[in-house]
Amino acid sequence: MVIILVGGQWGDEGKGKVIDYLAAKADMVIRSQGGNNAGHTVITEHGEFKFQLMPSGILYPKCVCIIGNGVVVDPIVLLREISQLRERGIEPKNLIISERAHMVMSYHPLLDQLEEDTRGDDRLGTTWRGIGPAYADKVRRIGFRIGDLQKEAFMRKKLAFVVGQVKNPILTKLYEKEAIDLGSMATEYMGYAKQLDPYIKDTFPIIQDALDRKSNILLEGAQATMLDLDFGTYPYVTSSNPTAGGALTGSGIPPTKVDLTLGVFKAYTSRVGYGPFPSELLDEVGEQIRERGHEFGTVTGRPRRIGWFDSAVARYSARLNGVGCAALMRLDILDEQPLLKICTGYDFRGKRFDHPVANISHYKHSKPIYEEMAGWQTDIGAARKWEDLPQKCRDYIERIGELIGVPIELIGTGPRRDQFVTRGRKLFD
């Protein structure tokens, strides 16, 4: 069985926990896009783990974990994550890196920051991790792939051209910064090559063999639908496609092999950085939810913007990705709220829209249309069955499912691995 897991909002929906939950029965987890600008948090009986590049199934030794061709990999960050796992007694022998995955080079974060600085008030709010510049170089066909590390002569020759003829002139003439020393950089990356070599493989035959054996395969994306390069709130988006289609191209799995797309939604909404956010709360309620939910970026530490659940966004995401069932996460963060609101659409100059419009200016100035529901004001952390949840809580879940047109099968009731309510559907046999 092949399951694609996608974030249905602006990210931080709790995908890491859902992936960890599903990985217990998965034979393979494939990270399909993004870079270390996103983070997944998994809390187990052994403590908290925060991953930026490592597939979230890495804690299960029998689960093959692949960093797919659609990911941009910063070798420094990946080696740090490997080291951190080893420090906690976990040897990632089940890790494989696609030789086709591109690298975030040392000049990419610098160029990312320099370009963002030149935008001034029009800055995008990037994480300065170099993800955008790395994807841009991939499209320009001057990017470095992980497999290049296994070809020293080729690597040195390509560095001479890309750094010497392309990047250094930009750094020195446009930004008036120091040139990169080619010799030092070549030595640095040959050091990474020795450490990463055991993990670098051609993943095509590995994945195809798993498909032939009818293995349970989970495609793990980073970020979320509303940050998609094409269908998100452009230009306030990421540099890849964190949708179901992006998961396929970022892994090499054909669409005919997919059995289910699982959408992950947070019981409220959050986003990081700039861009339109119609249901945003700029009041005491928003601050309460932020503090109770510890809503600060896994990678950046930046406080997240908070808003009520936006069913127009969720419905748009469900239709765009072909979501078959959903997970509703972080429901416990709303335990103390006496009144809940759900955004069902938008009003722009007297006209109603039921989905996020492409015109960013119109979307920015759209007013949310709400319906209200009573909160349950009860601790749901101990709930493990549907019947354990308060009736008002079940009403809220059911209403969200109706509005987005997708059955909600998984419900997150707390941060721990075991704090889930399931509704009977077996996602992996």
C-alpha positions in Angstrom: 0.0 0.0 0.0 1.3 3.5 -0.9 0.1 6.5 1.2 1.0 10.1 0.5 0.9 12.3 3.5 0.4 16.1 2.9 0.0 19.1 5.1 -3.3 20.8 4.4 -2.7 24.3 5.6 0.5 26.4 5.9 2.6 23.8 7.7 3.2 22.8 11.3 0.1 20.7 11.3 1.6 17.8 13.2 2.8 15.7 10.2 5.8 14.3 12.1 3.6 12.7 14.7 1.3 11.2 12.1 4.3 9.9 10.1 5.7 8.3 13.2 2.4 6.7 13.9 2.1 5.3 10.4 5.8 4.3 10.2 5.3 1.7 12.9 3.6 -0.4 10.1 5.5 1.0 7.1 8.2 -0.8 5.3 9.5 2.4 3.7 9.3 6.1 4.4 10.4 8.5 1.6 11.0 12.2 2.2 10.0 13.7 -1.2 10.7 17.4 -1.2 11.9 20.5 0.7 15.0 20.9 2.7 16.1 21.8 6.2 13.8 24.8 6.2 11.1 22.6 7.7 11.1 20.5 10.9 9.1 17.5 12.1 8.9 16.8 15.8 8.4 13.3 17.2 7.9 12.6 20.9 8.4 9.0 22.0 9.1 7.1 25.2 12.8 7.9 24.6 12.2 11.7 24.5 11.7 14.4 21.9 13.3 14.2 18.4 13.4 17.1 16.0 14.2 16.3 12.4 14.9 18.7 9.5 16.1 16.3 6.8 15.9 12.9 8.4 12.7 10.9 7.4 10.5 10.6 10.5 10.5 6.8 10.3 14.1 6.6 11.2 13.3 5.6 14.8 12.0 2.3 13.4 15.1 0.2 12.5 13.2 -2.1 10.1 11.7 0.8 8.2 13.8 1.8 5.1 14.1 5.6 5.2 14.9 7.4 1.9 15.8 11.0 1.3 14.3 11.3 -2.2 15.4 13.0 -5.4 13.1 16.0 -4.8 14.8 17.0 -1.6 17.6 19.6 -1.4 20.1 18.3 1.2 22.5 20.5 3.3 25.3 18.0 4.1 26.2 19.9 7.2 22.7 19.6 8.6 22.3 16.0 7.6 25.6 14.9 9.2 24.6 16.8 12.4 21.3 14.9 12.5 23.1 11.6 12.0 25.5 12.5 14.8 22.7 13.5 17.2 21.0 10.1 16.6 24.2 8.3 17.3 24.6 10.3 20.5 21.3 8.9 21.6 22.2 5.3 20.8 20.5 5.2 17.4 22.6 4.1 14.3 20.7 5.1 11.1 21.6 2.0 9.2 18.2 2.2 7.5 19.0 5.6 5.9 19.4 5.9 2.1 20.0 9.1 0.2 19.0 9.4 -3.5 22.0 10.2 -5.6 19.7 12.4 -7.6 18.9 14.7 -4.6 20.4 18.2 -5.0 22.7 19.8 -2.4 22.3 23.1 -0.5 25.9 24.4 -1.0 27.6 26.7 1.5 27.0 29.8 -0.7 23.2 29.2 -0.9 22.3 30.4 2.6 24.5 33.5 2.1 22.8 34.3 -1.2 19.5 33.7 0.4 20.1 36.2 3.1 21.6 38.8 0.7 18.7 38.6 -1.7 16.1 38.8 1.1 17.9 41.9 2.5 17.6 43.7 -0.8 13.8 43.2 -0.8 13.4 45.5 2.2 9.7 45.8 3.1 8.8 43.3 0.4 10.8 40.5 2.0 9.3 37.0 1.8 10.3 35.8 5.3 12.5 33.0 4.2 14.4 30.9 6.7 17.8 31.9 5.2 18.6 28.2 4.9 19.5 28.5 1.2 16.6 26.3 0.0 15.3 28.7 -2.7 18.7 29.4 -4.2 19.4 25.6 -4.2 16.2 24.9 -6.1 16.9 27.8 -8.5 20.3 26.4 -9.3 18.7 23.0 -9.9 16.4 24.6 -12.5 19.3 26.6 -14.0 21.2 23.2 -14.3 24.1 24.4 -12.3 23.2 22.6 -9.1 25.2 19.9 -7.4 23.6 16.5 -6.7 24.5 14.2 -3.8 25.8 11.7 -6.3 28.4 14.2 -7.4 30.2 13.7 -4.1 31.2 10.2 -5.3 33.1 11.7 -8.3 35.9 13.8 -7.0 37.4 15.0 -10.3 34.0 15.9 -11.7 33.2 17.7 -8.4 36.3 19.8 -8.5 35.9 20.7 -12.2 32.2 21.7 -11.6 33.1 23.8 -8.6 35.7 25.7 -10.6 33.0 26.7 -13.1 30.0 27.3 -10.8 31.8 29.0 -8.0 34.6 30.6 -10.0 32.5 31.8 -13.0 29.0 32.2 -11.6 28.8 32.7 -7.8 32.0 34.6 -7.0 31.3 37.4 -9.5 27.8 37.8 -7.9 29.3 37.9 -4.4 32.1 40.3 -5.2 30.6 42.6 -7.9 26.9 42.7 -6.9 27.0 42.3 -3.1 30.7 43.4 -2.5 31.4 40.3 -0.4 34.6 38.2 -0.3 35.1 35.6 -3.0 34.8 31.9 -2.0 38.1 30.0 -1.9 37.8 27.1 -4.3 40.5 25.0 -2.8 39.0 25.2 0.7 35.5 24.5 -0.6 36.7 21.4 -2.6 38.4 20.0 0.5 35.3 20.6 2.6 33.0 18.8 0.3 35.4 15.9 -0.2 35.2 15.5 3.6 31.4 15.3 3.4 31.8 12.7 0.6 33.6 10.3 2.8 31.0 10.5 5.6 27.9 10.3 3.4 29.2 7.8 0.8 27.7 4.7 2.6 24.2 6.2 2.4 24.2 7.4 -1.2 22.4 5.0 -3.7 20.4 4.9 -6.8 16.9 4.7 -5.2 15.0 3.9 -8.4 15.5 0.1 -8.3 15.1 0.1 -4.5 11.7 1.8 -4.6 10.5 -0.2 -7.6 11.4 -3.4 -5.9 9.4 -2.3 -2.8 6.4 -1.6 -5.1 6.7 -5.0 -6.7 6.7 -6.6 -3.3 3.5 -4.6 -2.3 5.4 -3.0 0.6 3.8 -0.4 2.8 5.3 2.9 1.6 4.7 6.3 3.1 5.6 9.5 1.2 6.5 12.2 3.6 6.4 15.8 2.5 7.6 19.0 4.2 5.7 22.2 4.5 2.1 22.2 3.2 -0.3 22.9 0.4 -0.7 26.6 1.0 3.1 27.0 0.6 3.1 25.2 -2.7 5.0 27.0 -5.4 2.1 26.9 -7.8 -1.1 26.6 -5.7 0.0 28.4 -2.5 -0.1 32.1 -1.6 2.5 33.1 -4.1 5.1 34.7 -3.7 4.9 33.9 0.0 5.5 30.2 -0.6 8.3 27.6 -0.4 10.5 26.7 -3.4 9.0 23.2 -4.1 5.7 21.5 -4.4 4.5 20.0 -1.1 1.4 18.6 -2.7 0.5 15.1 -3.7 1.9 15.7 -7.2 5.2 16.9 -5.8 5.5 13.8 -3.7 5.4 11.6 -6.8 8.0 13.5 -8.8 10.1 13.9 -5.7 10.2 10.1 -5.1 9.8 8.4 -8.5 6.6 6.7 -7.7 4.0 6.6 -10.5 0.4 7.9 -9.7 -1.1 4.5 -10.5 0.6 3.0 -7.5 -0.9 5.4 -4.9 -3.7 3.9 -2.7 -4.5 6.9 -0.5 -3.6 10.5 0.1 -3.9 11.4 3.8 -4.3 15.1 4.6 -3.1 16.4 7.9 -4.8 19.5 9.4 -4.3 21.4 12.7 -7.5 22.0 14.7 -6.8 25.7 14.3 -4.5 27.4 11.8 -1.0 28.8 11.9 1.6 30.1 9.5 5.1 31.4 9.7 6.4 34.5 8.0 4.6 36.9 5.7 1.6 36.5 3.5 -2.2 36.7 3.7 -3.9 34.9 6.5 -7.7 35.8 6.6 -8.6 34.0 9.8 -5.6 35.3 11.8 -6.2 36.2 15.4 -4.4 39.3 16.6 -6.0 39.3 20.1 -5.8 37.6 23.5 -7.3 34.4 22.1 -4.6 34.1 19.5 -1.9 34.6 22.2 -3.5 32.0 24.5 -3.5 29.4 21.7 0.1 30.3 20.7 1.3 29.9 24.3 -0.7 26.7 25.1 0.4 25.2 21.8 4.1 26.3 22.1 3.7 27.7 18.6 7.2 28.6 17.8 9.1 27.3 14.7 11.0 24.0 15.0 13.7 25.3 12.7 13.6 29.1 13.2 12.1 29.5 16.7 10.0 32.3 15.3 6.5 32.7 16.9 3.8 31.4 14.5 0.8 33.5 13.5 -2.4 31.9 14.9 -5.9 31.8 13.5 -9.2 30.0 13.6 -9.6 26.8 11.5 -10.1 27.8 7.9 -12.3 25.2 6.2 -12.0 27.1 2.9 -8.3 26.4 2.9 -8.8 22.9 4.1 -11.4 22.1 1.4 -9.2 23.6 -1.3 -6.3 21.5 -0.1 -8.4 18.3 0.1 -9.6 18.7 -3.5 -6.3 19.7 -4.9 -4.5 16.7 -3.4 -7.3 14.2 -3.8 -7.4 13.6 0.0 -9.2 10.4 0.9 -9.2 10.8 4.7 -7.8 13.3 7.2 -6.0 13.6 10.5 -7.0 16.5 12.7 -4.1 17.3 15.0 -3.5 19.4 18.2 -7.2 19.3 19.1 -6.2 19.4 22.8 -4.8 23.0 22.4 -8.4 24.2 22.2 -9.5 22.5 25.4 -9.8 25.7 27.3 -11.6 27.8 24.7 -15.3 28.5 25.5 -16.1 29.6 21.9 -14.7 28.3 18.7 -15.0 29.8 15.2 -14.6 28.1 11.8 -13.9 30.2 8.7 -16.2 28.9 6.0 -15.4 31.3 3.2 -14.4 34.9 2.4 -16.0 38.2 1.6 -14.2 40.5 -0.8 -16.1 43.7 -1.6 -19.5 42.0 -1.2 -18.6 38.9 -3.2 -18.2 35.5 -1.5 -15.3 33.2 -2.3 -15.3 29.6 -1.1 -11.6 29.0 -1.8 -8.3 30.9 -1.6 -8.1 33.1 -4.7 -5.0 33.4 -6.8 -5.0 37.2 -6.7 -2.8 37.8 -3.6 -4.1 41.3 -3.1 -7.7 40.2 -3.2 -7.0 37.3 -0.8 -5.0 39.6 1.6 -8.0 42.0 1.9 -10.7 39.3 2.1 -12.7 39.1 5.3 -13.4 35.7 6.9 -16.9 34.4 7.1 -17.4 32.5 10.4 -19.7 30.1 12.0 -19.5 29.6 15.8 -19.5 26.5 17.9 -19.4 25.9 21.7 -16.1 24.7 23.1 -15.9 21.6 25.3 -13.6 23.0 28.0 -12.5 19.6 29.1 -9.1 17.9 29.1 -9.1 15.3 26.2 -5.5 14.1 26.7 -6.6 10.7 28.0 -9.0 10.0 25.2 -8.2 7.0 23.0 -11.6 6.1 21.6 -14.2 8.2 19.8 -16.6 7.7 22.7 -14.0 9.1 25.1 -14.3 12.6 23.5 -16.9 15.1 24.9 -19.9 15.5 22.7 -19.1 19.2 21.8 -15.6 18.1 20.8 -17.1 15.4 18.5 -19.5 18.0 17.1 -16.5 20.2 16.2 -14.7 17.3 14.5 -17.7 16.2 12.6 -18.5 19.8 11.4 -14.9 20.2 10.1 -15.2 16.9 8.2 -18.5 18.0 6.7 -17.0 21.4 5.6 -13.9 20.0 4.0 -15.7 17.0 2.5 -13.3 14.4 3.9 -13.8 11.9 6.8 -11.5 12.5 9.8 -10.0 9.2 10.8 -7.1 10.2 13.1 -7.4 12.7 15.9 -4.4 14.1 17.9 -5.2 14.6 21.6 -1.7 15.4 22.8 2.0 15.5 21.9 2.9 12.0 22.9 3.1 9.1 20.4 0.2 7.3 22.1 -2.2 10.3 22.2 -4.4 9.4 19.3 -8.0 8.7 18.8 -8.6 6.5 15.7 -12.0 5.8 14.1 -11.5 2.3 12.8 -10.0 2.7 9.3 -6.8 0.7 8.9 -4.3 2.8 7.0 -1.7 0.1 6.7 -2.7 -3.6 7.1 
